Amino acid sequence: MEREISTCPRGRKGFRGNTAKIVRADVSMKTVVLHGSPKRNGSSDTLAASFIKGLNASGNNETKDFYTNELRIRPCQGCLTCNRSEEPTCAIKDDMQEIYSAFVDADVAVFATPMYWGYMTAQLKAVMDRMEAIASPKYFRDKTLVVIITYHYHYESTVAFFKRIAPHFGFNLHVITCCTLDKTTQKDVHVSNCKEKLEEAYELGKSLGKPHPLD
């Protein structure tokens, strides 16, 4: 139900010229990937994997994958227990507890999903609804959210949702979309045939995974 990859080599690079800045080569970046597709290794999973491959090019990334279709996650009950606590609390005790912990600790959160009727899958939507327990800038501010979408016709509503909440929660948003419909045959095309999109995902991961200097 969960796969964890850890690559955290230790070491410190020296100074750059006269700038006297230390590179954070010894600090791990933590990433959580929420897979919305019920199909493992489908197009959205493959794009996410390409992104993580780019992120890992920096050599200091730790990733946790959650395949929402395989998790025990009940829908939000609207009981507002979470609103009566200062800490992340949900009255429902299920696999969301692991997601809360991983998300709060993460530097990067990836939401990868195909579009069903122009919106994220029911599996991922259930996770988003349960995020009410941590719906505060305290848990989102300065994180990087990467939204990876594969679609046939429409995706705008999902992108608009993340763009709408980004200013309030204070996270940095990146979006990758890929149409996987062959308009001639009207058949689905796996994203492995969309090399430019795989490269786009890889390059985004690579750019975000670069070590950042400390003053």
N, C-alpha and C positions, 0 to 999 in steps of 0.2 A: 504494500500500500504506500510505502514511502521509500525512496531511494536517496541516499546521501552521498555526495561526492565531496571530498575534502582534499584540496591541494594547497598547502600552506608552507612553502619553503621559507626558511628563515635566513636572514642575511641583511646587510645594510650597504647601500651604495654610498660612495663618497660625495664630496662637494662638487658642484658644477661651477667651474671658473671661480669668479669672485662673489657669486651669489650667496654662498654659505647656507644653502637650503638642503635639508636632509630629506631624502626620498623615502616614502612610506613603503619600502619593499618588504618590511617585516610585519605588516598589519594585514590581516585577512579582510576581504570584503565578503559580507554575508548576503546571499541571495535566496529568495524563496520563489518557486515557480508554481503557480496554481493552474493546473491543466483542466480546462472545461470540457474537452471532448470526451465522449464515451469510447472513442476508438484510440487505443494506444498507437503511437507512431503514425498518426494521421498527419494531415498537413499543418495544423496549428502546433502540434507537438514537434514536428520536424523543424519548423521555423524557430521555435523556442530553443531547440537543441543547437541550432546554428548560432543563435544569439549567445547562448552559454559558452559555446566553443570560442567565440570571440572574446567573451569576458575572461575565460580561463587563459587566454593568451598572455595575460599579465602575470599569471602564475601565483596569484594570491587570493583566489576566490573559493568560497565554500558554498555549495548549493544544496538546497533541500527541495525535492519535488513532491507535490501533492496531487494525486490523480483523483479528482473530486468524484468521479463516477464510482470509484472503488471504496469510498469512505462512508462512514456512518454519520451522516449529518442531517438532522431534522430541520424542517423549516422554522424560521423565527415565529414565535408565538405571540409577539407583541405584548409581553407581560411587563416590560420596562424595568425588570430587575437590574439591568445594566445601567439604567439612568439613576439608580439609587446608590451607586457605589463609585468611589473615586478610582478604583482599580479595575482592570479589565475583568468583568464578571458576567457570566451568562448562567441562567437557571438551568439550561440544558447541558448535561454532561455527556459529550460525545467526542467525535474526532476533531471538532472545531477547536478544542482546547490546545491541540498540537499546532494548529494553524495560527491561533492567537500568539502563542509563544514565539514561533518562527517569524511571524510577520513583525512583531514588535522589535525583535532583535535584528531584523534585516536592514541592509543598506539599500538593496534593490529588490523590488517585488515585480514579478512578471505575471500578467494575466493573459493566458493564451487560450483562445476559444474560436470555434467556428461560429457562424451566424445561423441561428434557427429562427425563421420568420423575422429576420432583420435584427436579432438581438442575441446577446450571449446565451449560452445553453442554460437549461433549468438547473443543472448541477452547479454551475458557477454562480448563477443568480442566487441560489440558496446560500452559498458562501458569502456573497456580497450582503445579503439581508442580515446574516448573522454577524457581519462586521459592525453592526450597530453597537456591539459591546466595546469596541475600541474606536468609535466614531468621534475622534477628537484630534485636533491638530497636534496634541501631545504625542500621538503615536504615528503621525503621518509626516510631520514637518521635516523637510530636507531629505526625505527619502526620494529615490528615483523609482517611478512606476513606469513599466514598459508594457504597453497593451499590444498584443499580437493577435490579429484578426484574419481569418480566412473566410471568404464569402462567395456567394453566387450573384446576388443582386444588390442587397443593401446592408450597410454597416453603420450608417451615420448616427443612429440613435445611441449606440454603445459608445462611440467616440465622443458624442456630445455630452453624455453622462460624465465621463471622466474629465472632460474639459471644464464642465460646469463646476465640479467640486474641487478641482485643483487649486484655485486661488484661496478658497476658504481653508483647506487642509494644509496648504503650503508645501505640496510635493512637486517634484519636477516630472513632467510627463513627456513620454516618447511613444509614438504610435507607428506601428507597421501594419499595413493592410495588403492583402493579396487576393485577387480574384482567382478562384480555382475552377471557374466554369469555362469550358470550351464553347464559345458562342456559336460555332458552326455545327458541332455535333450535339450540343446541349448536354454533354457529359462532364462529370467531375474530372478534374486533372490534379493529380497529386503535386504538391508544391516542390517535390524533388525535380520536377520538370521546369521549374521557374528559377533558374540559376541566379538571375539578377536579384530576386527577392531574398534568396538564401545569402547572397553576398551582402545585401543591405542589412540583414539581421546580424550577420557576423561582424560587419564593420561597426555597427552601433555598439555591439557588445565590446568590441576591442577598444572603442573610444571611451566607453564608460569604465572599463576595467583598468585603464592606465593608472599607475601609482601617482598620487598627488603629493606635491612637496609640502613640507611643514615650514612655517616661517621660523 
